[in-house]
Amino acid sequence: MKKLLLLILIVYSMPVFALDPQAQFQEANKFYKEAEFEKAVELYEQLTSEKLYSPELHYNLGNAYYRLNEFAPAILHFEKAIKLDPGMEDARFNLRMARTKIKDKAEILPEPSIVLWWKSLVASKTPDGWTWLSIQFLVLALLAFGFFRLSKKISLKKGGFYTGVFLLLVFFLTSFFALNRNKHYVGEYEAIVFTPSVTVLSAPGDNGAGLYVIHDGLKVKITSSSDDWYEIKIPNGEKGWVKKEHLRTI
Amino acid sequence: MKSLKLLFTLLISLVALPLAAQTELSVSVNPSTVSVGQMFEISYSINTNAAGFTPPDFSPFRVAAGPFSSTRMQSINGRSTITVGYSFRLIALAPGDFTIPPATIRTSEGVIKSKPVTVKVVRGAAGSVPPGSSQQQTQQQPQSIPSASEDLFIRATVNKRSAWLGEPVNLIFKVYTRVDLRNVQPRKMPSLTGFWSEDYDLSQQAKFRNEIINGVAYRVADIKRTVLFPQKTGELTIDPLEIDFTIRKRVSTGDPFVDQFFGSFEHEQVTISSPPVKINVKPLPTPQPQNFTGAVGNYSISSSLDRTETKANEAVKLSITVKGTGNLGLINEPALTFPPDIEVYDPETKNQFSSNAYGMQGSRTWEYLLIPRHKGNFKIPVYEFSYFDPSSATYKNLSTGIYELSVLEGDTEGGSAYSSSGYQEKIKELDKDIRFIRENAEFEKERNEITGTFTHMGAIALPLIGFLVFLIITRKREQNQSDIHGNKARKALKESQSRLHHAEKFLKENRKDKFLDEVFHALNNYISHRFAISTGEISREKISELFRNSGISENTTRNYLEVLDEAEFARFSPAGAKDLRSLLERSHSVIKSTESELT
């Protein structure tokens, strides 16, 4: 009992270190509305470093960078917002606007709405959310099979069997969602160029032959990596190697 | 008869002879005495159908023009005659007497040669009468075609041969003619490279007037009037204007009297070009005024502002006008810098000028629409205009006055909270701007802690294992269920032995009732479990039947029944119970034997 009391005392006497993210977000918004974009960026960036995942945060940060005419970071954060919430139309719109401001004009085709719908569905839960759901379905499926196993009547057996099969399929589906979403959270396979002008080489290492030049704000796919080099693929399909330091992953 | 043939041949030859004598390529020179450098005409004619006319070598005369060919057919009283003619214009280069060799032509009778002809060339004195111009010609010139250079030529006249860069130069092409012109068709216009040109006085019909040049009367018409503005310095050339003329000329029979009444006409096409004219263009003198942009001529300027007081976001109009003569159409739009915070739109140009011999004359006005965005007092800048006056060869500077524009508070500007720095536009979300920020954010802690990890695997494995176990259990259970009796049967022995063990304990404790209970139940339950019947069904007969059916010996059956009876009896009258220990042991053994006989 004494131990418990002591614990409670300690806990309540501890100063509150953790910032309420919502409050900080609101404060940053206020700076933005007063056109103090640098301060807004500072506060937004702080929130991102706290490992808080929020599409709205990245969207607002993208807007703030856009206002400061820093289009590469703007594009990065719009892309991040879209990754977290593929259905966020505002982020897509602003991304399109930001793209018009960069040097490399790449034709990015809009995704068909069915693809967007699918992506939104998958993004509607966190990976753990899907995982938890999938386990539930697994259990239900097994229960259904058990029911099938134990019941005597044919109709009940049939019911049990088919229900079991259906629930099993849902289990696989939700598991797939979980893994897919996880890949999005964790996987680094797209990046934005941050250096104003970079020469893409034919091989990793400073001895590679220069192939072409890309500029800040361009979105590239990362296909491979070696030491501190990435192999990238640019929108027109060409590949090449650049130093990791020139890119920031989405 | 020989003489008859001879006579016939002679007659025929006589007839043929005059015919032969008639076909002749005649030649004539007009005039036959010329001076050095004078152009004259040589013409050939034949009065039959002929082809392949070959002129002679005319040297030392120079062929200025030709050959001109003409064909005439005439039919009088059923008799038709044809005349073919060729002529050349020659120029005498040196004095002396020269003989022009014959020319040849081919007819149906063969090749015919003309006679050679002599021309006498004297020095100097010009003013020989142009051939074919007057009606009082001698009969030596049966047919005359007018000379294209002296009877018809084009002159390009300019009002000055030397001009400043941009200074207007008046150019008029005039046609001088002494012949009857039927049709005038420009063939090639002069390119006038290096000039900006503006045609003027474009009247439809050229009017002819009379002029006398060198004692000769001509009819003159202005055929093209252009005013030129040289755009480059140095020597510029006005290249020739080429015109196709169709001349109507009289075919002279030699007798002017006849000509007048019975003469016929024919049309001839000639191409005449004007001689090129060189203009020397001088660069404008330096130093040039700072805001001089190339205006040459004579000008005045004026300006106006339609209001001197306005409200913010309301438009005011500024007009600047340049009036005068010169290269007006080529001068630049005024370059003005307006104060910031005034939005200026590209001016509207109103041109009211036309070209004449002195250049472009009239006025040009530029109208600017100004929209001040904020209140304040603004100065509309002075317009400074410099031009070069060729008549005085000096630069002249003009300027408009300054306007003061006072701008009051606009209607749309509301609230004094905003300063006039214009940042407000930055965060205004217009059509072509990014969408506004989000008010609220949903924050999620990193939520992919277990996905893909071993925990995840475990979480999947666990239910599966559980299910597997479940399956195994149910399977076994079912197996056991169906073998439920076998189950019990197996246990029967154990159970009975356990009961007897308990019985022994009771015996030791001298609890007779309990002892007898256990023994009885042991024996009964053994039967019940072993043979899968309920205890209620147990009777001597039943036991006998069961034992018999199971192949148990008579001896064991009898023993079992005896022990059972004893146990039952002892239960109900415990006092009468004799050897309890023996009962116990016998129970043991009888059950054992039954069991062993069954298996």
Interface residues (C-beta under 8 A of the other chain):
Chain A: P21 Q22 F25 N29 Y32 K33 A35 K51 L52 Y53 S54 P55 E56 L57 Y59 N60 N63 A64 Y66 R67 D90 F93 N94 M97 A98 T126 P127 D128 G129 W130 T131 S134 I135 L138 V139 L142 F145 G146 R149 L150 S175 A178 L179 R181 N182 Y185 V186
Chain B: Y423 K426 I427 D433 I434 R435 F436 I437 R438 E439 N440 A441 E442 F443 E444 K445 E446 R447 N448 E449 I450 T451 G452 H456 A459 I460 P463 L464 G466 F467 F470 L471 T474
